Amino acid sequence: MTRVALDVLQESAPPLSDGLNVALVGNPNCGKTTLFNRLTGTRAHTANIAGTTIEQRVGRATLTGGAVDLVDLPGMYSLLNTSPDQRIARQTLLGETPGQRKPNAVVLVLDATNIQRNLLLASQVIELGRPTVVALNMCDLAQRSGIEIDTEALSAELGCPVVATSARTGEGVGELCEALTRRLTTDETPETPQALSECARCGGCPIRARFDWAERVDARCCINEPVGDHDRLTAAADRVMTHPLLGVVTFIGIMFLLFASIFWVADYPSRAIEWAFALAGGWVWEILPPGDMRALLVDGVIRGVGGVMVFLPQICLLFFFLSLLEDTGYLARASVVTDRLMRRVGLPGASFVPLLSAHACAIPAIMASRVIANRRDRLVTILVAPLLTCSARLPVYTMLTALLVPSQPFKAAMIFVGAYTLGIAAALLVALVLNRSVLRGSPKPLVIELPCYKPPNLRNAVLTMIDRGRLFLTKAGTVILLVSIGLWVTATYPKSAPPPQAVTMQQQAARLQASGQPKQADLLREQAQALTAANSLSNSIAGRLGHAIEPAIEPLGYDWRIGVGIVSSFAAREVIISTLAIFHGVGTDNSNDARLLESMRTATDENGNLIYSPATSLSLLVFFVLAMQCLPTSVVARRETGSWKWPALQFVYMSALAYSAAWATFQLASYVLASGAGV
Amino acid sequence: MFWPNFLISSPHPVADQSAEFSADSGKLSCVRMDQMQPGQCGVIRELDLRQDDADQLKAMGICPGRRVWLVRSGDPMIVKVMRSRVGLAAVLAKQVTVEMCSPHRQPPLNKQDAAPQGEPQP
């Protein structure tokens, strides 16, 4: 239906001039983003309002007479000067924000199911005197609950055109485009209706006067109001979802489902990406002549890019599911449920979504903490986020669990649950300590709207996913790549000559080859290469660092090889696996997990003791749960906090925490295991 | 305990108003918002909060002159104002003074019922 209307209009609508700019403004939860997505599709991206951390979506929308630039301002309830976000939104609408174009027209999105509350923002926007078109959105939901609004009467009250739309179904969007085109092609300055300008002038409480006006407008324009509670379903669902006990149970259940599906689905694309990068690396290795350039390309660049890309599926899926949950209205309830618990340790309810994201990766979590307006609350969230188990730790947990309890799936699962719980407990504890020390004060009290439950919008979720994925790649990807190239350099230089043993083996291999035993020759050559690789890593900057820190990590039960692994894992935690693989003669071939585990299980140090004793493995697990081994996270934290002070504090406290906890674990485990063996 | 309450609670149970409503004088009394009972209705009179907190609440409808219903007590509590539900921390609700509606009033069922004649005037 809409399409037909659009085609007819295309002939009559006057052409639009180039470079027109339209701003979209409305309450949170009024379907503004859905409308934006419907108008712009994939031609949109997230950008900061110049000079601020306030995010807005920018895209190009095709109207009947041509294309315009559409800006989706953050959702807000009013345009007051007391809030910095709202002040900037007001300035943007008036064209007073430096670096931001003045909008030629404003689309004001109102929620038809809650017109009275929405009219507060409407009154303030219309007063600005910008050419405005009102989209009376969520008409389908309003109709279903029995609300009927006279758009013509509303148009007269507001002094601007009103179009009934449903961004979800697409109903009325064509008409909105046409109304917007007409507004953009006429020059007349809009007049603020008298009743409205009176309420701006009156003294006393200005918001109260506006709501009184809104109530009168609502009474005049609402033809029919719902009989009974219009949101009975929401009321019934909320009795469970926000219940002090059942609410927590539902929350845990939903979070479990969320993460189970993320890890389950993301596994396939992650493996495909790993496979593709291994293939690409092998291919480049084949075609390039041996030398530093080839090693840099394969081990530094390709592996670095691959290391970034592997996390992409999980991050995309996380934001996909979070967007679905937000659309249904559940996320707001989850904030209410978690606020009860988190406030006790000094975390605000608003930090719940960032901390949830941290279970995929700390970097998008730190970027997502921008939504927390209060600086203290934002800093606490950023400081504790890396303690939560991110996906880069999972390969390490898998390796250590396999060392600790080989082929015992139940015990392995318990160790995983334990590691996650340790991360969460540490984050809450640290938040509590920060609350009593560096970042005193209480978190900003919760005020959150609980929108009606509704079916989620797949289109919104897909677009959010693409947007967040792109943001991760551009903002974090480059940092991760640079860090991994840097660490490749430290693990490669200075170069050292192959050890005499390897030289002898190579000579022997040549002799075997000559005497017609190519299989044995290959085996020997492989061993010689492994020996050479282990030797050159041991003599590199990273290797020397590993040796240097050995006295410090000895009380934790680690030898220098693990030390080199820890140093190398600063690019990304899972790099420790490939580093240890080099020391245990398996080479950099990641597909050889079973061989690596076998060789690690029997590996002994110079004194003949097991390197990976159960106590050491347990201690290493605790260390990896708590340690801040991720330079890219520090760089992103620096960018978001505006100083190196906070990432430095983060690094110091997490290292200290990890060190002491790993030490305690090693001592305790050694004692328990020794006494257990004695009995 | 939780269970019986949860199972029997209706969206707007008629709660005991004796503390808030002095029946003999017919005059309506004021309480703090966190003292309201689930299902009770009140008209907001005053917000004793810092400017930014007060403005945030007012913009969401918790503004003098508006009518609120308590949906769920606790911290955070859930109130209904106009047609939206708002989760609200008790520290904020403590600073909001509410004038109780008539104890027998239920939320407006239709337009006629919603007309302001039953509303206490300032």
Interface residues (C-beta under 8 A of the other chain):
Chain A: M76 Y77 S78 L80 T82 S83 T113 N114 Q116 R117 L120 L121 C205 I207 R208 F211 D212 E215 C222 N224 E225 V227 G228 D229 H230 D231 R232 T234 A235 D238 R239 T242 H243 P244 L245 L246 A332 R333 S335 V336 D339 R340 R343 G349 P445 L446 V447 I448 E449 L450 P451
Chain B: F2 F6 S9 P11 Q51 D52 D53 D55 Q56 L57 K58 A59 M60 G61 C63 P64 G65 R66 V71 R72 G74 D75 P76 I78 V81 M82 R83 S84 R85 V86 G87 L88 A89 V91 L92 P107 P108 L109 N110 K111 A114 P116
